Amino acid sequence: MKKSILFSLALFLLGMNASFAQTIDDEISLIQEAFGMDKKMIVQEVLQLSDTKAAAFWPIYEAYETERRALSRERIKIINDYMEGYSNIGETEADNLALRTLKNDQELSKLHLKYYKKLKKGVSALDAAKFLQLDTYIHNTIRNAIQQELPFIDEFK
């Protein structure tokens, strides 16, 4: 199952690289649109919910995704700001980028907790935990792929 998830993520990441030719807002919208579609299919395949559970799960999932997209939009803006200012990063810029990234990470953790509780109540603790594990896996895989493409601070100075 992980192989099919990785394949879907690879397709997403390949599509993401092509979208970076447009403005940042267009990029973010395209990425989120593509990711949202692929992710929903992955979630559906992994969770294999009964019709009853699916009826409770998907509205909560959609609300989660709406909030998550805002955090992803901010994450992409942080990365974009880093890349645009990479050659001139000093103490102030590094501090700003680090603090924004840490805040974004904290907000995602808060979001996961909020929706874990909702999913646990709506479907079950097992399904909520399974979703959380999958969502974390997806985000970590994407972050890792992006991180591998970003230069370290002062790497090319």
Backbone hydrogen bonds, N-H to C=O, Kabsch-Sander energy under -0.5 kcal/mol:
donor,donor_aa,acceptor,acceptor_aa,energy
5,I,1,M,-1.9
6,L,2,K,-3.0
7,F,3,K,-2.3
8,S,4,S,-2.1
9,L,5,I,-2.5
10,A,6,L,-2.6
11,L,7,F,-2.2
12,F,8,S,-2.1
13,L,9,L,-2.9
14,L,10,A,-2.4
15,G,11,L,-2.2
16,M,12,F,-2.2
17,N,13,L,-1.8
18,A,14,L,-1.1
19,S,15,G,-1.2
20,F,16,M,-0.6
20,F,17,N,-0.9
21,A,18,A,-0.8
22,Q,19,S,-1.5
27,E,23,T,-2.9
28,I,24,I,-2.6
29,S,25,D,-2.2
30,L,26,D,-2.5
31,I,27,E,-2.8
32,Q,28,I,-2.7
33,E,29,S,-2.3
34,A,30,L,-2.6
35,F,31,I,-3.1
36,G,32,Q,-2.6
37,M,33,E,-1.7
38,D,34,A,-2.2
39,K,35,F,-3.2
40,K,36,G,-1.9
41,M,37,M,-1.6
42,I,38,D,-2.1
43,V,39,K,-3.0
44,Q,40,K,-2.5
45,E,41,M,-2.2
46,V,42,I,-2.6
47,L,43,V,-2.8
48,Q,44,Q,-1.7
54,A,50,S,-3.1
55,A,51,D,-2.0
56,A,52,T,-1.1
57,F,53,K,-3.0
58,W,54,A,-2.3
60,I,56,A,-0.8
61,Y,57,F,-2.7
62,E,58,W,-2.6
63,A,59,P,-1.8
64,Y,60,I,-2.4
65,E,61,Y,-3.0
66,T,62,E,-1.9
67,E,63,A,-1.7
68,R,64,Y,-3.0
69,R,65,E,-2.5
70,A,66,T,-1.0
71,L,67,E,-1.3
72,S,68,R,-2.7
73,R,69,R,-2.7
74,E,70,A,-1.8
75,R,71,L,-2.3
76,I,72,S,-2.6
77,K,73,R,-2.0
78,I,74,E,-2.3
79,I,75,R,-2.2
80,N,76,I,-2.7
81,D,77,K,-2.8
82,Y,78,I,-2.3
83,M,79,I,-2.5
84,E,80,N,-2.7
85,G,81,D,-2.0
86,Y,82,Y,-0.6
88,N,85,G,-1.9
89,I,86,Y,-1.2
90,G,88,N,-0.6
94,A,90,G,-2.7
95,D,91,E,-2.5
96,N,92,T,-2.4
97,L,93,E,-2.6
98,A,94,A,-2.6
99,L,95,D,-2.7
100,R,96,N,-2.3
101,T,97,L,-2.3
102,L,98,A,-2.7
103,K,99,L,-2.3
104,N,100,R,-2.2
105,D,101,T,-2.4
106,Q,102,L,-2.4
107,E,103,K,-2.5
108,L,104,N,-2.0
109,S,105,D,-2.2
110,K,106,Q,-2.4
111,L,107,E,-2.3
112,H,108,L,-2.7
113,L,109,S,-2.2
114,K,110,K,-2.6
115,Y,111,L,-2.6
116,Y,112,H,-2.3
117,K,113,L,-2.1
118,K,114,K,-1.5
119,L,115,Y,-2.8
120,K,116,Y,-2.9
121,K,117,K,-1.9
122,G,118,K,-2.5
123,V,119,L,-3.4
124,S,119,L,-0.9
128,A,124,S,-2.3
129,A,125,A,-2.7
130,K,126,L,-2.3
131,F,127,D,-2.4
132,L,128,A,-2.5
133,Q,129,A,-2.6
134,L,130,K,-2.3
135,D,131,F,-3.2
136,T,132,L,-2.5
137,Y,133,Q,-2.2
138,I,134,L,-2.7
139,H,135,D,-2.6
140,N,136,T,-2.7
141,T,137,Y,-2.3
142,I,138,I,-2.3
143,R,139,H,-2.8
144,N,140,N,-2.4
145,A,141,T,-2.1
146,I,142,I,-2.4
147,Q,143,R,-3.1
148,Q,144,N,-2.1
149,E,145,A,-0.6
149,E,146,I,-1.3
150,L,146,I,-0.9
150,L,147,Q,-0.6
155,E,152,F,-2.4
157,K,154,D,-0.9
